[in-house]
Amino acid sequence: MEWNVRISFLRTFNAVTWCPFATRLLVTPESTRNAFRQFAIMTRTTAAVIFGALLLPAFALAGGPYVGAAAGYSFADFHTTDIVNNGMHTPLAGSVSGESYRLFVGYSFCPYIALESGWFNAGNLSRTIGGFPVNSTNTFQGGQSKVKVRGVSLDVVGTLPISDHVSGFARAGVLASHVTDDSRYYARVTYPGGPFEWTIFEIPRSANRFEFALGVQYNVSSRWSFKSEWQRVDMSVYRMGNLDTLDIAVVYTF
């Protein structure tokens, strides 16, 4: 019996000696912890490789850099002038509208997120105001409210693919805007009634304004696509309320 026990012990010793991993497991508790630590590192590394392989197709499908040009129509309420007669104010306010244009460049980090910068120009927002009598002797003969809006924008664009060719997108950011008021008004004054007064509300020439847009994109090919969007810019600092723009753009992806 004693001889059989010695043989079993020797066989166990040889097995442990020729299996380095088993030796580390059986020798000390510290060796056991080191072995499990290496196993955990190997597991995390494998998971990272698998996760990277899953993300690789998404980055391969990224749009990369792109450029585009848009043309549309903008409109906003504009109020910078009042007629004052005997303490009564008559505002020369109303909706101004006109053509607008936008040039933009961007970079798609993945199919869903892009960073975009553009130049916006609505240089002919105008409205014709008809004449009306101010009092028994003075008449406002009308005129034209005209404002020019220009600016440079920086936006984050989020895209949601709907089908192979159609995607919805949202754009939000800041427009570094510059506004010029070129309004012209005329009046006829008959004495002894004397002239009536004008109140001109001053506006800043430039300001950074929040903007956002919603739209739909149609991919004609892997390079060319069309966008249709509605954009809104908060222009209250210019006494304009919101500046809304509807436009259509053509985009080329490199």
Secondary structure, DSSP 8 states (H G I E B T S, - for coil): -HHHHHHHHHHHHHHHHT-HHHHHHHH-HHHHHHHHHHHHHHHHHHHHHHHHHHHHHHHHT--EEEEEEEEEEEEEEE--EEEEETTEEEE--EEEEEEEEEEEEEEESSSSEEEEEEEEEEEEEEEEE--EESSSSEEEEEEEEEEEEEEEEEEEEEEEE-SSSEEEEEEEEEEEEEEEE--EEEEEE-TTS---EEEE----SEEEEEEEEEEEEEESSSSEEEEEEEEEEE-GGGT--EEEEEEEEEEEE-
